[in-house]
């Protein structure tokens, strides 16, 4: 009898893993491969090219460097291949096996039918698939949650205190992997306490010691570098959304299937709706879950009294996010996916036991949800395969990205840095600015300074070397919005065209961080920066007008033949702008007149927009602002 049960479990385990693999281990050339995936792969492969293992991973949405646990998790397949598709195969396989183990756990503590329904639904769930085959931290949430889920059942149902150790270990791993999971772990612990579950301090302490092991290099880096991410952590509350996002309460319903998938597909939803209209319309079947899930959570709470902390934690999660004004990203709910399918399957199973009619209804609902999920996934991959990318957040597939990347490096296949250059090219330049966490972690300024000449020579020899570009970009942008760095890079770009790309990236970031736009007019022969909410153009008289709703700065050339020389431009101060006190006939002060300023045969004149033909009168409250705008424009002025 025992042998039959074991064989049955093994057979069903294999079936569930195979079903889970259908969309996780196929069409790997269509995996989403953008900035996050690229930087994750680049960091994890660093040791293979003789570099130290990075003490951190990517940067979170709060601007904090993540601990390096993701680097460790994706390390095993890298000993075989650095191909993103192979790494994604490994991640997809881990997730497929996790769903298989989820089946065994649910079968052990509930029953085989609930286990089958929950895991088959999860095997084909569009969101569950999307978050289980990318080179992204969140794609490891389910694999790390499954042992935590098992430990909870062993603690509560089997009364095995030892399992506080793996519970603690995997709770800490999850928090290091994705910071948002701390909220769910917090709720679990709170509701376990309220349910008076016995805690075992000894095993919890052992669990903490094991759980923080991946964190040690990260802590060492933070301590030795005066904790560069401490300020970002303290100021995290400034990044919280100010409006109360009621959409958070829909996320639990959406994440089980295709809710909110429009953000992923974007305007390609039109193709979906027109070319695959039957499947598109059949998506309405998913709304059954919107009705059933709330009832399922309530049912689970009532039926399984000793496990009601699971339902309470899931229900309280969007409430906690709501109260803390957390951004309503759908991936913040990945950790709830197995539980949602468990609740739904439990409810349908016991609902079906009422009588034969309810059983038929229950079977029909499960069947329809599986069929429409499979159809949706086929259509999704079909559109992606045809287009190579999607117009939503999914963006470009690896197939297209890889084609474009290898074309750039086609002439350097024999270069000893060829493979590392390709991996480095996956990294967005926006992350390699020197004041940002990843650039600080990878490139120490003092080390780069020693090899600047070597880097310059390499850049001349291999202009597409992204390794050199990244390092130089990090070196020359040590401060946020630093104008001195821009001047240095601009000068280097004028002397060496290979620096042009580095300068443009740094300058674009500088403009964005300083809320500026750039005016560059070759016929007039000058360029400058001005506030982004202002407007700059050349009028019919050949004058440059820089204006907002109230003021207009006119820039006129006296002699267009003279060569522009701004040797003393850095010495221009606010005091150089001529001012004259305005006094009325009855000797009352009426403001300040800013008279035209002439520099290198160019006249700068500021006026009120509504009184262009009259003298310009400024009140005390305006004088500091407007002269600061003029001063900034003058300091940025340069010959084109």
C-alpha positions as CSV (number, residue, x, y, z in Angstrom):
1,X,0.0,0.0,0.0
2,X,2.8,2.4,1.0
3,X,4.7,1.5,-2.2
4,X,1.6,2.4,-4.3
5,X,1.2,5.7,-2.6
6,X,4.9,6.6,-3.1
7,X,4.7,5.6,-6.8
8,X,1.4,7.6,-7.2
9,X,3.1,10.6,-5.6
10,X,6.1,10.3,-7.9
11,X,4.0,9.9,-11.0
12,X,1.8,12.9,-10.2
13,X,4.9,14.9,-9.2
14,X,6.4,14.3,-12.6
15,X,3.2,15.1,-14.4
16,X,2.9,18.5,-12.5
17,X,6.6,19.3,-13.3
18,X,6.1,18.5,-17.0
19,X,2.9,20.6,-17.2
20,X,4.7,23.5,-15.4
21,X,7.5,23.2,-17.9
22,X,5.3,23.6,-21.0
23,X,5.6,27.4,-21.1
24,X,8.5,27.8,-18.7
25,X,11.1,25.8,-20.6
26,X,10.1,26.4,-24.2
27,X,10.5,29.5,-26.5
28,X,13.4,30.6,-24.4
29,X,14.6,32.9,-27.2
30,X,11.5,35.0,-26.4
31,X,12.4,35.6,-22.8
32,X,12.1,39.2,-21.6
33,X,15.6,40.6,-21.6
34,X,16.0,44.2,-20.7
35,X,18.0,46.2,-18.2
36,X,17.3,44.2,-15.1
37,X,18.0,40.9,-16.7
38,X,21.2,42.3,-18.3
39,X,22.7,43.7,-15.2
40,X,21.9,40.6,-13.1
41,X,23.7,38.4,-15.6
42,X,26.7,40.8,-15.8
43,X,27.1,40.9,-12.1
44,X,26.9,37.2,-11.6
45,X,29.5,36.5,-14.3
46,X,32.1,38.9,-12.9
47,X,34.2,36.2,-11.1
48,X,34.5,34.2,-14.3
49,X,36.6,37.1,-15.8
50,X,38.9,37.6,-12.9
51,X,37.0,40.2,-11.0
52,X,35.9,40.1,-7.3
53,X,32.5,38.7,-6.6
54,X,30.2,41.7,-6.3
55,X,29.1,42.4,-2.7
56,X,25.7,43.5,-4.0
57,X,23.2,42.9,-6.7
58,X,20.9,45.3,-8.6
59,X,19.4,48.5,-7.2
60,X,15.8,48.4,-5.8
61,X,13.1,50.8,-6.8
62,X,14.0,52.7,-3.6
63,X,17.5,53.3,-4.9
64,X,19.1,50.9,-2.4
65,X,21.7,48.4,-3.5
66,X,20.3,44.9,-3.0
67,X,22.2,42.1,-1.2
68,X,24.0,39.7,-3.5
69,X,21.8,36.6,-2.9
70,X,20.6,36.7,-6.5
71,X,24.2,36.5,-7.7
72,X,24.6,33.3,-5.7
73,X,21.3,31.8,-6.9
74,X,22.1,32.1,-10.6
75,X,25.7,31.1,-10.2
76,X,25.3,27.3,-10.8
77,X,24.3,27.4,-14.5
78,X,27.1,29.9,-15.2
79,X,29.7,27.1,-14.7
80,X,28.2,25.5,-17.8
81,X,27.2,28.5,-20.0
82,X,26.7,32.3,-19.8
83,X,24.0,32.2,-22.4
84,X,20.9,34.0,-21.1
85,X,18.7,31.3,-22.6
86,X,20.5,28.6,-20.6
87,X,20.3,30.6,-17.4
88,X,16.6,31.2,-18.0
89,X,16.1,27.4,-18.6
90,X,17.7,26.8,-15.2
91,X,15.3,29.4,-13.6
92,X,12.3,27.9,-15.4
93,X,13.3,24.4,-14.3
94,X,13.7,25.5,-10.6
95,X,10.2,27.0,-10.8
96,X,8.7,24.0,-12.4
97,X,10.2,21.7,-9.8
98,X,8.9,24.1,-7.1
99,X,5.4,23.7,-8.3
100,X,5.9,19.9,-8.3
101,X,7.0,20.1,-4.6
102,X,4.1,22.4,-3.9
103,X,1.9,19.6,-5.1
104,X,3.5,17.1,-2.7
105,X,3.1,19.5,0.2
106,X,-0.6,20.3,-0.5
107,X,-1.3,16.6,-1.0
108,X,0.4,15.8,2.3
109,X,-1.5,18.3,4.4
110,X,-4.8,18.7,2.4
111,X,-5.6,16.1,-0.2
112,X,-4.7,15.0,-3.7
113,X,-7.5,16.8,-5.5
114,X,-6.8,20.2,-4.0
115,X,-3.2,19.6,-4.8
116,X,-3.9,18.8,-8.4
117,X,-6.2,21.7,-9.0
118,X,-3.9,24.3,-7.3
119,X,-0.8,23.2,-9.0
120,X,-2.2,22.7,-12.5
121,X,-3.8,26.2,-12.3
122,X,-0.5,27.6,-11.2
123,X,1.3,25.7,-13.9
124,X,-0.6,27.6,-16.6
125,X,-1.2,30.9,-14.9
126,X,0.1,33.7,-17.2
127,X,1.5,35.8,-14.3
128,X,3.1,32.8,-12.6
129,X,4.8,31.9,-15.9
130,X,6.0,35.4,-16.6
131,X,7.6,35.6,-13.1
132,X,9.3,32.2,-13.4
133,X,11.8,32.3,-16.3
134,X,13.5,35.7,-16.3
135,X,16.9,36.5,-14.9
136,X,15.3,38.6,-12.2
137,X,15.3,38.4,-8.5
138,X,11.5,38.1,-8.3
139,X,11.6,34.9,-10.3
140,X,13.1,33.1,-7.3
141,X,10.4,34.2,-4.9
142,X,8.3,31.0,-5.5
143,X,11.2,28.6,-5.2
144,X,12.2,30.2,-1.9
145,X,8.7,30.4,-0.6
146,X,7.9,26.7,-1.1
147,X,10.3,25.4,1.7
148,X,8.9,28.2,4.0
149,X,5.4,27.1,3.2
150,X,6.3,23.5,4.0
151,X,8.0,24.6,7.3
152,X,4.9,26.4,8.4
153,X,2.8,23.3,8.0
154,X,5.4,21.1,9.8
155,X,5.4,23.6,12.7
156,X,1.6,24.1,13.0
157,X,0.2,20.7,12.0
158,X,3.0,18.2,12.9
159,X,4.3,20.3,15.9
160,X,7.9,19.9,14.7
161,X,9.8,22.7,16.4
162,X,12.9,22.0,14.3
163,X,11.3,23.6,11.3
164,X,11.6,27.1,12.8
165,X,15.2,26.8,11.5
166,X,14.3,26.5,7.8
167,X,11.4,28.9,8.2
168,X,13.8,31.6,9.5
169,X,16.5,30.8,6.9
170,X,14.1,31.1,4.0
171,X,12.3,34.1,5.4
172,X,15.7,35.9,5.6
173,X,16.6,34.7,2.1
174,X,13.3,36.1,0.7
175,X,13.8,39.5,2.4
176,X,17.3,39.7,0.9
177,X,16.0,38.7,-2.5
178,X,13.2,41.2,-2.7
179,X,12.7,43.8,0.0
180,X,8.9,43.9,-0.5
181,X,8.6,40.3,0.9
182,X,9.4,41.7,4.3
183,X,5.8,42.9,4.6
184,X,4.4,39.4,4.0
185,X,6.9,37.9,6.4
186,X,6.0,40.5,9.0
187,X,2.3,39.7,8.6
188,X,3.0,36.0,8.9
189,X,4.9,36.4,12.1
190,X,2.2,38.8,13.6
191,X,-0.6,36.4,12.9
192,X,1.4,33.4,14.1
193,X,1.9,35.3,17.4
194,X,-1.8,36.2,17.6
195,X,-2.7,32.5,17.0
196,X,-0.4,31.6,19.9
197,X,1.8,29.3,17.8
198,X,4.8,28.3,20.0
199,X,8.1,29.8,18.8
200,X,11.4,28.0,19.4
201,X,14.1,30.6,20.1
202,X,17.0,28.2,19.7
203,X,16.1,27.2,16.2
204,X,15.2,30.7,15.2
205,X,18.6,32.0,16.3
206,X,20.4,29.2,14.4
207,X,18.2,30.1,11.4
208,X,19.2,33.8,11.7
209,X,22.9,32.8,11.7
210,X,22.5,30.7,8.5
211,X,20.1,33.2,6.9
212,X,22.5,36.2,7.1
213,X,25.5,34.3,5.6
214,X,24.8,35.6,2.0
215,X,24.5,39.1,3.6
216,X,28.0,39.2,5.1
217,X,29.8,40.6,2.0
218,X,27.1,43.2,1.6
219,X,27.4,44.3,5.2
220,X,31.2,44.4,4.9
221,X,30.9,46.6,1.8
222,X,28.4,49.0,3.5
223,X,30.6,49.3,6.6
224,X,33.9,49.8,4.7
225,X,32.3,52.5,2.5
226,X,30.5,54.5,5.2
227,X,27.2,52.9,4.3
228,X,26.5,54.6,1.0
229,X,22.9,53.2,1.0
230,X,22.0,54.3,4.4
231,X,20.7,57.7,3.2
232,X,18.7,56.0,0.5
233,X,17.1,53.7,3.1
234,X,16.3,56.7,5.5
235,X,14.8,58.7,2.6
236,X,12.8,55.8,1.3
237,X,9.6,57.3,2.6
238,X,10.0,60.1,0.1
239,X,9.5,57.6,-2.7
240,X,6.2,56.4,-1.5
241,X,3.1,57.4,-3.5
242,X,1.0,60.2,-2.1
243,X,-2.3,59.0,-3.4
244,X,-4.1,56.1,-1.8
245,X,-4.0,53.4,-4.5
246,X,-7.2,51.4,-4.2
247,X,-5.9,49.4,-7.2
248,X,-3.8,47.5,-4.6
249,X,-7.0,45.6,-3.6
250,X,-7.4,44.3,-7.1
251,X,-3.8,43.0,-7.4
252,X,-4.6,39.8,-5.5
253,X,-7.4,39.0,-8.0
254,X,-5.4,40.0,-11.0
255,X,-2.2,38.1,-10.4
256,X,-3.8,34.6,-10.5
257,X,-4.2,35.0,-14.3
258,X,-4.2,37.8,-16.9
259,X,-5.4,40.8,-14.9
260,X,-3.4,44.0,-15.6
261,X,-1.6,42.2,-18.4
262,X,-2.2,45.2,-20.7
263,X,0.8,46.9,-19.1
264,X,2.9,44.0,-20.3
265,X,1.5,43.7,-23.8
266,X,0.9,47.5,-24.4
267,X,-0.7,48.5,-27.7
268,X,-0.2,45.0,-29.1
269,X,-3.4,44.3,-27.2
270,X,-5.1,45.5,-30.5
271,X,-3.4,42.7,-32.4
272,X,-4.6,40.3,-29.6
273,X,-8.2,41.6,-29.8
274,X,-8.4,41.5,-33.7
275,X,-6.4,38.5,-34.7
276,X,-7.3,36.3,-31.7
277,X,-10.7,37.7,-30.9
278,X,-12.1,34.4,-29.5
279,X,-9.4,34.0,-27.0
280,X,-9.5,37.7,-26.2
281,X,-13.2,37.6,-25.5
282,X,-12.9,34.3,-23.6
283,X,-10.6,36.1,-21.1
284,X,-13.8,37.2,-19.4
285,X,-13.8,33.7,-17.9
286,X,-11.0,34.8,-15.6
287,X,-13.4,37.1,-13.9
288,X,-14.8,34.0,-12.3
289,X,-11.8,34.1,-10.1
290,X,-12.6,37.7,-9.1
291,X,-15.9,36.3,-7.6
292,X,-14.5,33.1,-6.2
293,X,-11.2,34.3,-4.6
294,X,-12.8,36.5,-1.9
295,X,-15.2,33.7,-1.0
296,X,-12.3,31.2,-1.1
297,X,-10.2,33.2,1.4
298,X,-13.1,33.5,3.8
299,X,-13.9,29.8,3.4
300,X,-10.2,28.8,4.1
301,X,-10.2,31.0,7.2
302,X,-13.3,29.2,8.5
303,X,-12.4,25.7,7.4
304,X,-8.8,25.5,8.4
305,X,-8.7,27.2,11.8
306,X,-5.1,26.2,12.6
307,X,-3.9,27.6,9.3
308,X,-6.0,30.7,9.2
309,X,-2.9,32.9,9.6
310,X,-2.2,32.1,5.9
311,X,-5.5,33.6,4.8
312,X,-5.1,36.6,7.2
313,X,-1.6,37.3,5.9
314,X,-2.8,37.4,2.3
315,X,-5.9,39.5,3.0
316,X,-3.8,41.9,5.1
317,X,-1.1,42.4,2.5
318,X,-2.8,44.9,0.3
319,X,-4.2,46.6,3.4
320,X,-0.6,47.1,4.7
321,X,0.6,48.3,1.3
322,X,-2.3,50.7,1.2
323,X,-1.6,52.1,4.7
324,X,2.1,52.5,3.9
325,X,1.4,54.0,0.5
326,X,3.4,51.4,-1.3
327,X,3.5,51.6,-5.1
328,X,1.0,49.0,-6.4
329,X,3.4,46.9,-8.5
330,X,1.9,43.6,-9.3
331,X,5.1,41.7,-8.6
332,X,4.8,42.7,-5.0
333,X,2.1,40.0,-4.8
334,X,4.1,37.1,-6.3
335,X,4.6,35.5,-2.9
336,X,0.8,35.1,-2.6
337,X,0.3,33.2,-5.8
338,X,0.6,29.6,-4.4
339,X,-1.7,30.6,-1.5
340,X,-4.3,32.1,-3.7
341,X,-4.5,28.9,-5.8
342,X,-4.6,26.8,-2.6
343,X,-7.6,28.9,-1.3
344,X,-9.4,28.7,-4.7
345,X,-8.9,24.9,-5.1
346,X,-9.9,24.2,-1.5
347,X,-13.1,26.2,-1.9
348,X,-14.0,24.5,-5.2
349,X,-13.2,21.0,-3.8
350,X,-15.5,21.3,-0.8
351,X,-18.1,23.1,-2.9
352,X,-18.1,20.2,-5.3
353,X,-18.8,17.7,-2.5
354,X,-22.3,19.2,-1.9
355,X,-23.9,17.2,-4.7
356,X,-23.3,16.1,-8.3
357,X,-24.5,19.4,-9.7
358,X,-22.0,21.4,-7.7
359,X,-19.3,18.9,-8.6
360,X,-20.0,19.5,-12.3
361,X,-19.9,23.2,-11.8
362,X,-16.6,22.9,-9.9
363,X,-15.0,20.7,-12.6
364,X,-16.3,23.1,-15.3
365,X,-14.8,26.1,-13.7
366,X,-11.4,24.5,-13.2
367,X,-11.5,23.2,-16.8
368,X,-12.4,26.5,-18.3
369,X,-9.7,28.4,-16.3
370,X,-7.0,25.9,-17.5
371,X,-8.1,26.0,-21.1
372,X,-8.3,29.8,-21.3
373,X,-4.9,30.1,-19.5
374,X,-3.3,27.7,-22.0
375,X,-4.9,29.6,-25.0
376,X,-3.8,33.0,-23.6
377,X,-0.2,31.8,-23.2
378,X,-0.1,30.4,-26.8
379,X,-1.5,33.7,-28.2
380,X,0.9,35.8,-26.1
381,X,3.9,33.8,-27.4
382,X,2.6,33.9,-30.9
383,X,2.4,37.7,-31.0
384,X,5.8,37.9,-29.3
385,X,7.4,35.5,-31.7
386,X,6.0,37.3,-34.7
387,X,7.0,40.8,-33.6
388,X,10.1,40.1,-31.7
389,X,9.0,42.5,-29.0
390,X,5.9,43.9,-27.3
391,X,4.9,47.5,-27.1
392,X,4.3,47.3,-23.3
393,X,6.6,46.7,-20.4
394,X,7.7,43.4,-21.8
395,X,9.7,45.2,-24.4
396,X,12.3,43.5,-26.6
397,X,12.8,39.7,-26.5
398,X,16.2,38.1,-26.1
399,X,16.1,36.9,-29.7
400,X,16.0,40.5,-31.0
401,X,18.3,41.9,-28.3
402,X,20.9,39.3,-29.0
403,X,20.8,39.9,-32.8
404,X,21.4,43.6,-32.3
405,X,24.1,43.1,-29.7
406,X,26.2,40.6,-31.7
407,X,26.0,42.7,-34.8
408,X,27.8,45.5,-32.9
409,X,30.6,43.3,-31.8
410,X,30.8,41.2,-35.0
411,X,34.3,42.6,-35.9
412,X,35.7,41.7,-32.5
413,X,35.1,38.0,-32.2
414,X,38.8,37.3,-31.8
415,X,39.2,40.0,-29.1
416,X,40.0,38.4,-25.7
417,X,37.4,40.5,-24.1
418,X,34.7,39.7,-26.7
419,X,32.4,37.7,-24.4
420,X,32.8,40.1,-21.5
421,X,32.0,43.0,-23.7
422,X,28.8,41.4,-24.8
423,X,27.8,40.7,-21.2
424,X,28.7,44.3,-20.3
425,X,26.6,45.6,-23.2
426,X,23.5,44.2,-21.5
427,X,24.1,46.7,-18.7
428,X,22.2,50.0,-19.2
429,X,24.5,53.0,-19.1
430,X,22.1,54.8,-16.8
431,X,23.3,52.4,-14.0
432,X,27.0,53.1,-14.7
433,X,26.9,56.8,-13.6
434,X,29.5,57.2,-10.9
435,X,27.2,58.5,-8.2
436,X,24.9,55.5,-8.4
437,X,25.3,52.3,-6.2
438,X,26.3,49.8,-8.8
439,X,29.0,52.0,-10.4
440,X,30.4,52.8,-6.9
441,X,30.4,49.1,-6.1
442,X,32.2,48.0,-9.2
443,X,34.7,50.8,-10.0
444,X,36.7,52.6,-7.3
445,X,37.8,56.0,-8.6
446,X,41.4,55.6,-7.3
447,X,41.8,52.3,-9.2
448,X,40.4,53.7,-12.4
449,X,42.6,56.8,-12.2
450,X,45.7,54.6,-12.3
451,X,44.7,53.2,-15.7
452,X,43.1,56.1,-17.4
453,X,45.8,56.2,-20.1
454,X,45.3,52.5,-20.8
455,X,41.5,52.9,-20.9
456,X,41.8,55.8,-23.4
457,X,44.1,53.7,-25.6
458,X,41.7,50.7,-25.5
459,X,38.8,53.0,-26.4
460,X,40.6,54.2,-29.5
461,X,41.4,50.7,-30.5
462,X,38.0,49.2,-29.8
463,X,35.4,52.1,-29.8
464,X,32.5,49.7,-29.0
465,X,34.2,48.3,-25.8
466,X,31.4,48.7,-23.3
467,X,33.6,47.6,-20.5
468,X,35.8,50.7,-21.0
469,X,32.8,53.0,-21.6
470,X,31.1,51.9,-18.4
471,X,34.3,52.4,-16.3
472,X,35.1,55.8,-17.8
473,X,31.5,56.9,-17.4
474,X,31.6,55.9,-13.7
475,X,34.9,57.8,-13.2
476,X,33.8,61.1,-14.8
477,X,30.4,61.3,-13.1
478,X,31.2,61.0,-9.4
479,X,28.5,63.5,-8.3
480,X,24.8,64.0,-9.1
481,X,24.2,66.8,-11.5
482,X,27.8,68.0,-11.4
483,X,28.5,70.7,-14.0
484,X,32.3,70.4,-13.6
485,X,32.2,66.8,-14.7
486,X,30.2,67.8,-17.8
487,X,32.7,70.5,-18.7
488,X,35.5,68.0,-18.4
489,X,33.7,65.4,-20.6
490,X,32.7,68.0,-23.1
491,X,36.3,69.0,-23.5
492,X,37.4,65.4,-23.9
493,X,34.7,64.7,-26.4
494,X,35.9,67.7,-28.5
495,X,39.4,66.4,-28.5
496,X,38.6,62.7,-28.8
497,X,35.4,61.6,-30.7
498,X,35.5,58.3,-28.9
499,X,34.3,60.1,-25.8
500,X,31.3,61.5,-27.6
501,X,29.0,58.7,-26.5
502,X,30.1,58.9,-22.8
503,X,29.6,62.7,-22.9
504,X,26.1,62.4,-24.3
505,X,25.0,59.9,-21.7
506,X,26.5,62.0,-18.8
507,X,25.1,65.3,-20.3
508,X,21.6,63.8,-20.8
509,X,21.6,62.7,-17.1
510,X,22.9,66.1,-16.0
511,X,20.0,67.9,-17.8
512,X,17.5,65.5,-16.4
513,X,18.7,65.8,-12.8
514,X,19.0,69.6,-13.0
515,X,15.6,69.9,-14.7
516,X,17.2,71.6,-17.7
517,X,17.0,71.5,-21.5
518,X,19.8,72.1,-24.0
519,X,19.6,74.8,-26.7
520,X,22.1,74.2,-29.5
521,X,21.9,76.5,-32.6
522,X,24.7,76.1,-35.1
523,X,23.6,79.1,-37.3
524,X,23.7,81.4,-34.2
525,X,26.9,79.8,-33.1
526,X,26.0,79.2,-29.4
527,X,24.7,76.6,-27.1
528,X,23.4,76.8,-23.5
529,X,21.1,75.2,-20.9
530,X,17.8,76.6,-19.7
531,X,15.0,75.5,-17.3
532,X,13.0,72.6,-18.8
533,X,9.7,74.3,-18.2
534,X,10.8,77.3,-20.3
535,X,10.7,77.5,-24.1
536,X,13.6,78.4,-26.4
537,X,13.5,79.2,-30.1
538,X,14.8,81.6,-32.8
539,X,12.3,84.3,-33.7
540,X,11.7,85.8,-37.1
541,X,14.3,88.5,-36.4
542,X,17.0,85.9,-35.9
543,X,17.1,86.4,-32.1
544,X,17.0,83.7,-29.6
545,X,14.0,83.9,-27.2
546,X,14.0,82.0,-23.9
547,X,10.7,82.4,-22.1
548,X,8.3,81.1,-19.6
549,X,4.7,82.3,-18.9
550,X,6.0,85.6,-17.5
551,X,9.5,86.4,-18.6
552,X,11.4,86.5,-21.9
553,X,15.1,86.6,-22.3
554,X,16.2,87.8,-25.7
555,X,19.7,87.0,-27.0
556,X,20.9,89.2,-29.9
557,X,24.0,89.0,-32.0
558,X,25.6,92.4,-32.9
559,X,28.2,91.1,-35.3
560,X,27.7,87.6,-36.6
561,X,31.2,87.6,-38.2
562,X,33.0,87.8,-34.9
563,X,34.3,84.6,-33.5
564,X,32.8,83.8,-30.1
565,X,35.2,83.7,-27.2
566,X,34.0,83.0,-23.7
567,X,37.4,83.1,-21.9
568,X,36.1,84.9,-18.8
569,X,32.6,83.4,-18.7
570,X,33.2,81.7,-15.4
571,X,33.8,85.1,-13.8
572,X,30.4,86.4,-14.8
573,X,28.4,87.0,-11.6
574,X,25.0,88.3,-10.8
575,X,26.5,91.7,-10.0
576,X,27.5,92.1,-13.7
577,X,23.9,92.4,-14.7
578,X,23.2,96.1,-14.6
579,X,20.3,97.1,-12.4
580,X,18.5,100.4,-11.9
581,X,16.1,101.2,-9.1
582,X,12.6,102.2,-10.3
583,X,11.2,105.2,-8.5
584,X,7.8,106.8,-9.3
585,X,7.1,110.5,-9.6
586,X,6.0,110.6,-6.0
587,X,9.3,109.0,-5.0
588,X,8.0,105.6,-4.3
589,X,10.1,102.5,-5.1
590,X,8.5,100.4,-7.8
591,X,11.0,97.6,-8.4
592,X,14.2,97.1,-10.3
593,X,15.0,97.5,-14.0
594,X,17.5,94.9,-15.5
595,X,19.3,96.6,-18.3
596,X,20.7,94.7,-21.3
597,X,24.0,92.9,-20.7
598,X,26.6,92.6,-23.5
599,X,29.2,89.8,-23.7
600,X,31.3,89.0,-26.7
601,X,29.1,91.0,-29.1
602,X,26.0,89.3,-27.8
603,X,23.3,91.3,-26.0
604,X,21.1,89.6,-23.2
605,X,17.9,91.4,-22.4
606,X,15.1,90.2,-20.0
607,X,11.6,91.5,-20.2
608,X,8.1,90.8,-19.0
609,X,6.2,88.7,-21.5
610,X,3.1,91.0,-21.3
611,X,5.0,94.3,-21.5
612,X,7.6,93.8,-24.1
613,X,7.8,97.4,-25.2
614,X,8.1,98.8,-21.6
615,X,10.9,98.8,-19.1
616,X,11.2,95.6,-17.0
617,X,10.2,96.1,-13.4
618,X,10.9,93.4,-10.9
619,X,9.8,93.1,-7.3
620,X,12.2,92.0,-4.5
621,X,10.6,88.5,-4.6
622,X,11.4,88.1,-8.3
623,X,14.9,89.7,-8.5
624,X,16.8,86.7,-7.0
625,X,15.0,84.1,-9.1
626,X,15.2,85.8,-12.5
627,X,18.9,86.9,-12.1
628,X,19.7,83.3,-11.0
629,X,18.1,82.0,-14.2
630,X,20.1,84.5,-16.3
631,X,23.3,83.7,-14.4
632,X,22.9,79.9,-15.0
633,X,22.2,80.5,-18.7
634,X,25.3,82.7,-18.9
635,X,27.5,80.2,-17.1
636,X,26.4,77.4,-19.5
637,X,26.9,79.6,-22.6
638,X,29.4,78.2,-25.0
639,X,30.4,78.4,-28.7
640,X,28.8,75.8,-30.9
